[in-house]
Amino acid sequence: MKKIINWITGLFNDEKGSPSSKRFIGILCGITLCITLYVNSYTSGEIKPSESLVNAVAMLAFGCLGLSSIDKIWGKRDHNKTEE
């Protein structure tokens, strides 16, 4: 059980081990979007989120996780330069 908790907390930490708000927001938006779309598949057509809201949440999730990936890649380059 401790391994699972460490893995989950590791999802929200950046490569240096500090908590990353970009990862937290990106994962939270992704989970919320998946739950909303799943629940929406079982409801009637009148009850659905607006298309622009779904697109905004999806773009926020992809943007946050993409920025987190860019930080991870470029952070290693800057870290390697300071060690040399």
Rosetta blueprint (number, residue, H / E / L):
1 M L
2 K H
3 K H
4 I H
5 I H
6 N H
7 W H
8 I H
9 T H
10 G H
11 L H
12 F L
13 N E
14 D L
15 E L
16 K L
17 G L
18 S L
19 P E
20 S L
21 S H
22 K H
23 R H
24 F H
25 I H
26 G H
27 I H
28 L H
29 C H
30 G H
31 I H
32 T H
33 L H
34 C H
35 I H
36 T H
37 L H
38 Y H
39 V H
40 N H
41 S L
42 Y L
43 T L
44 S L
45 G L
46 E L
47 I L
48 K L
49 P L
50 S L
51 E H
52 S H
53 L H
54 V H
55 N H
56 A H
57 V H
58 A H
59 M H
60 L H
61 A H
62 F H
63 G H
64 C H
65 L H
66 G H
67 L H
68 S H
69 S H
70 I H
71 D H
72 K H
73 I H
74 W H
75 G H
76 K H
77 R H
78 D H
79 H H
80 N H
81 K H
82 T H
83 E H
84 E L
